[in-house]
């Protein structure tokens, strides 16, 4: 049967119209961003702002009322232990009365007791440091033979470094106590009735370090106990970080820390030395009242890497709470709450399939997937509320 050409044209036009209607009514593929499930490290972290400080510092104060000569040192100048920092020309002082002399004698006895205690603490800290150094050497030797885990050896090395810093701090405290004894002896000698003529008094540095701050420059009269200079050892630099109390309860001594945005390119390594037991109230930039806690961090990177870091410099600290080195992970933006757990939209061909997953730790933009996905699966990133199971999708290029 031969079709009439006019009827054939009508049939073709009708088929085209029907196809256009079906195409218009057919749901369009939703344009989505995609990511891939792959293996890699996942870390749960807490980040907060902090500042550097010298753990051990000493304030040179006037032991007596005197006329201080002009200071020759400026902040940043290096000094050696025993180097004269300040010269005082004493004013004429009357002899000490009975009560004042008794107080001076008591202060001298207390200073000598503190010196004895500091000396014993320094010996104990030095012995512990030697022991930890030997243990670290043994662990390194065992690590070369693959007889211990690398993490255990790293903890031992960190403990040895901490013991070394504790020993240095104990020696600093001993030198400080010795200087206090000298100052107390000077006060008692100046008030003696049979003392010789008042000679210039030289105040020497108790330890090696640098000048941090001077409280005056030109010659001027000073009173007993007035601060003159502050000195410290830059090698004992640490970082104090104020964190939210809700985060502080999750921090532990020895926990790894990364120090960021300190001025250098690579992050510095550190360890939590102490979490303060008491908190304080602080108002945020938005006026919100927060409870904060001070956390002290020891810098474990070599000193040569952060020589330019000074006191009270701003630093960001990232505390590593938990870490999995080889985890199956997806971008955190792919996961969302579903029922009593979590889920993702897995891209199967041109369809989005709702897949419940069991997640582990999350942090730094990644989520660990313990069950529900396989390596190489592609998932939808930032799925919106309108996306449904089985809906057609098209990946944005």
Secondary structure, 3 states (H helix, E strand, C coil): CCCCHHHHHHHHHHHHHHHHHHHHHCCCCEEEEEEECEEEEEEEEEEEEEEEEECCEEEEECCCCEEECCCCCCCCCEECCCCEEEEEEECCCCCCCHHHHHHHHHHHHHHHHHHHHHHHHHHHHHHHHHHHHHHHHHHHHHHHCCCCCHHHHHHHHHHHHHHHHHHHHHHHHHHHHHHHHHHHHHHHHHCCCCCCCCCCEEEECCCCEEEEEECCCCCEEECCCCEEEEEECHHHEEEEEEEEHHHHCCCCCCCEEEEECCCCCCCEEEEEEEEEEEEEEEECCCCCEEEEEEEEEEECCCHHHHCCCCCCCEEEEEEEEEEEEEEEEEEHHHCEEECCEEEEEEEECCEEEEEEEEEEEEECCEEEEEECCCCCCEEEECCCCCCCCCEEEEECC
